[in-house]
Every structure is written in structure tokens, then in C-alpha cells.
Amino acid sequence: MNKNTKGINTAEEKSGFVLEKKNYILIGVGFLLLIIGFILLSGGKSEDPSIFNPEIFNFRRITLAPIVILLGFITEIFAIVWKPKK
């Protein structure tokens, strides 16, 4: 029995990659969004541990960073699941 009768496309078999180039680009974009989100989330510590610093509750750390991280995870899932049209 030859390999084409099993439903395997010879072009996909020769490439060796599971996903296509567009998928890998989207995975990179999602990873970059995750890194940016975690960088936005960092910081806000006080110099003196006995003094409270209200900077930890600003817009960047409470709202913006979690949204960017969530977009990064959504992009990663979409990049893995999406099959580009040929």
C-alpha cells in the first residue's frame, strides 16, 4: 500500500513541520505579547518594606498588563489551532 492511499499529502510529508510558517509567526507574536505583559506587570515595590507603596495598584499593573497577557494566550491558542487556507 502506498503512502498516498492513507490520506497523507506528499507535500506535507516532505516539509517535516507540523504547522505552517504563518502559524509559527503567530506563535512568536503571542510569545512577544506575553513577555510585554509580564514586563508591564513588574515593578511597584517600595524601598522600605514597612512603608506601603500605592503604586502597585495603578492602571498599568491592574488593567493593562492582564489584558495584554490574556491577548498573548489567546494568540497562542489561535496560532496552534488555525489552519491557513491554501
C-alpha positions as a printed Julia matrix, in Angstrom:
86×3 Matrix{Float64}:
  0.0    0.0    0.0
  1.49   3.34  -0.92
  1.5    6.36   1.38
 -0.91   8.47  -0.7
 -3.74   5.99  -0.24
 -3.6    6.51   3.53
 -4.62  10.16   3.11
 -1.18  11.65   3.69
 -0.32  14.52   1.4
  3.2   14.22  -0.03
  3.82  18.0    0.23
  3.01  17.95   3.94
  5.11  14.83   4.39
  8.21  16.43   2.84
  8.11  19.66   4.86
  8.73  17.97   8.21
  6.89  20.7   10.15
  3.53  20.19  11.79
  2.41  23.8   11.39
  2.89  26.27   8.57
  5.01  29.43   8.51
  2.05  31.7    9.37
  1.34  29.63  12.47
  4.91  29.96  13.69
  4.82  33.72  13.11
  1.62  33.94  15.18
  3.22  31.85  17.93
  6.11  34.32  18.01
  3.7   37.28  18.19
  1.82  35.62  21.05
  5.05  34.93  22.91
  6.1   38.57  22.43
  2.74  39.74  23.82
  3.23  37.52  26.87
  6.69  38.94  27.52
  5.42  42.52  27.14
  2.53  41.78  29.51
  4.79  40.38  32.2
  7.16  43.34  31.85
  4.19  45.7   32.3
  3.16  43.72  35.38
  6.52  44.06  37.11
  7.69  46.78  39.45
  5.99  48.89  42.1
  7.94  47.71  45.12
  8.66  50.03  47.99
 12.2   50.92  49.02
 11.3   50.42  52.67
  9.29  47.24  53.41
  7.47  48.91  56.3
  6.03  51.64  54.04
  3.08  50.86  51.74
  3.52  51.96  48.14
  0.16  52.59  46.37
  1.99  52.4   43.01
  1.25  48.67  42.89
 -2.41  49.46  42.22
 -2.02  51.69  39.16
 -3.75  51.21  35.79
 -0.75  49.58  34.13
 -0.46  46.72  36.65
 -4.15  46.16  37.43
 -5.75  46.56  33.99
 -3.34  46.86  31.07
 -0.89  44.07  31.89
 -3.53  41.34  32.45
 -5.28  42.3   29.21
 -2.01  42.07  27.25
 -1.2   38.71  28.85
 -4.68  37.39  28.05
 -4.3   38.54  24.42
 -0.97  36.7   24.3
 -2.55  33.44  25.48
 -5.47  33.83  23.05
 -3.0   34.44  20.21
 -1.04  31.32  21.17
 -4.18  29.15  21.16
 -5.33  30.65  17.85
 -1.89  30.09  16.29
 -1.9   26.42  17.22
 -5.49  25.69  16.18
 -5.71  27.8   12.99
 -5.13  26.06   9.68
 -4.36  28.56   6.88
 -6.14  28.18   3.57
 -4.0   27.24   0.61
